[in-house]
Amino acid sequence: MLSAQDNAFLVTSEPNTPMGNYLRCHWHPVALSEEVAAPDCPPIRVKVMGEDLLLFRDTNGKTGLIEPFCAHRGADLFFGRNEECGIRCIYHGWKYDIHGNCIDMPNVPKDAAYHGKIKIKAYPTQEFADMVWAYMGPADLQPKDVPQLEVGLVPPNQRYVTKRLIECNWVHSMEGALDTAHFSFLHMPAPAFLKDDTTNIAADEKRIRWLRNDPAPRFKIIEHAVGFLIGGARNADPGDHYWRLTQYMLPTHSITPSAMPNETYYGYSWTPIDDHHCWMYVYAWHPEHPIPDEERKKYIQGGYGQFAKLGPGYVPLRNRSNQYLMSREEQKTITFTGISGIAEQDQMAQESQGYIVDRTKENLSPTDVGIIRFRKILLEDAKAYANGKKPKSPHLPDEYCLRGGGAHTKASLSLEEVMQERFDSTTGKVHDAKH
């Protein structure tokens, strides 16, 4: 368990808080590129770590993230005109470029001293992996590049990227991704459903059987430059282990343990909206070939693998407001939860913990080793920054090019040997990796 003080430190991402300041030293996705798809398209409101902001794409196709209020008299620039490389306020015509510079003040005399001096807050942006990323920290600490996740290094037809609204604090949503022991329960068929298959899990019957039969995996950790890899071993067939290998990358990224050799990889990135809500960016990629049309169709429709069925605004159709459309009859006969969809099951479990978890009341078990390490590394890095030590991870973008996934091996192999056999790398670094 954590102390109340550490718990409060961990979950708060608002401006001018220690964790909020630390998170701002990293690049974060703030929207999908498709949300501002064309030059001069309508701007969108975004809220990131408690800050209300406006995102737009200018005439030249460049994105800008600016504060949403005109410096003249505070009119909302969301209603502004996106034209000729800037957002023009509809009140008196003041116009702002992607850097927040006021480049036109038509109601101000041309010889006024403050022409060219008015500026509103603006944050640097980059586009990578079909996402718009922003850096919101001190200018002198700005990393040159966003994390070079492999999903952004493959051609667009070899990836699929979306997002969904999560109605709880980002930290315990992340913890859900690092807790792979839950798969033996949360995502399984109902006990009365004797067949080891289900249509919404991207896994074959053999893996489902192994997950059902061994609900207490043994975990080991390998640390790397930007986080750690956690491997969970379950008994498979006699003399074999089924390993699920999950990546955690500071501060808000994870790669799932589901992909076996030649299968599609999956990953997540979390961006806090405020302390009670976050966006989870969810992506799939294949390093060798385009994602097949039939597989992509399942992602778009949702309810399959890591992808939820979504309604307007990227809000899951099964959510807090409708009890996730839970069926008690299906809970008895078909699925362990009575809720359809792996992503929806995860979201239900995480959001059911509350908007913010009181970690002082926990009773952790041996399968929580990854969660314990996650909290430790995140708290240590954020506290070190609060005490004046600059974090290293934002400036190691190439170290984020990692893979996680599944492996079926001899039981005698160590985690290091499993990683070497599966990826030709003990940490999963892609430049060494098999597919």
Salt bridges, closest charged atoms under 4 A:
ASP6 OD1 - LYS383 NZ 2.71
GLU35 OE2 - LYS163 NZ 2.86
GLU51 OE2 - ARG24 NH2 3.29
GLU51 OE1 - LYS121 NZ 3.29
ASP76 OD2 - ARG45 NH2 2.91
GLU83 OE1 - ARG81 NE 2.79
GLU83 OE2 - ARG88 NE 2.97
GLU84 OE1 - LYS95 NZ 3.95
ASP104 OD2 - ARG88 NH1 2.92
GLU127 OE2 - ARG57 NH1 2.72
ASP130 OD2 - ARG159 NE 2.79
GLU150 OE2 - ARG403 NH2 2.62
GLU175 OE2 - ARG359 NE 3.30
GLU175 OE2 - ARG375 NE 2.66
ASP179 OD2 - HIS182 ND1 3.63
ASP196 OD1 - ARG212 NH1 2.95
ASP197 OD2 - LYS195 NZ 3.96
ASP204 OD1 - ARG207 NE 3.42
ASP214 OD2 - ARG218 NH1 2.85
GLU223 OE2 - ARG373 NH1 2.53
ASP237 OD1 - ARG209 NH1 3.43
ASP240 OD2 - HIS408 NE2 3.04
GLU263 OE2 - ARG207 NH2 2.68
ASP274 OD1 - HIS277 ND1 3.01
GLU288 OE2 - HIS435 NE2 2.72
GLU344 OE2 - ARG318 NH1 3.72
ASP346 OD1 - HIS182 NE2 3.13
ASP346 OD1 - HIS187 NE2 2.92
ASP358 OD2 - LYS361 NZ 3.99
GLU362 OE1 - ARG375 NH1 2.80
GLU380 OE2 - LYS376 NZ 2.84
GLU399 OE1 - LYS429 NZ 3.62
ASP424 OD1 - LYS434 NZ 3.92
ASP432 OD1 - HIS431 ND1 2.82
